[in-house]
Amino acid sequence: MSALTNDEKLVRMANQIAAFFRSYPDEEAVAGIHKHIVAFWTPRMRANLAACLPGMGDKVDSLVVQAMHPDEPKGESPVRAATRDPQKLGEGASDAG
């Protein structure tokens, strides 16, 4: 069994994110994938993923390809922004204490 290249690891991780969002409508899924990658991946990881996409062909989920398009996705991400103030109640609030 051969080890995965760095590009293959990035594609695998991006595809896992896409699998999570697959149950949402495409526009929301693309926005969710984009938001997750921008929020949690380093600029270098994002640049490496974008650079390797053309050579990966059908190994890359089509939602990932759309999410990595240079333009901001038009859909609304299904992931709501979290609040930093745990005293606030409602969406994104934490009850961790």
Order of alpha helices (4+ residues) and beta strands (2+ residues): alpha-alpha-alpha-alpha
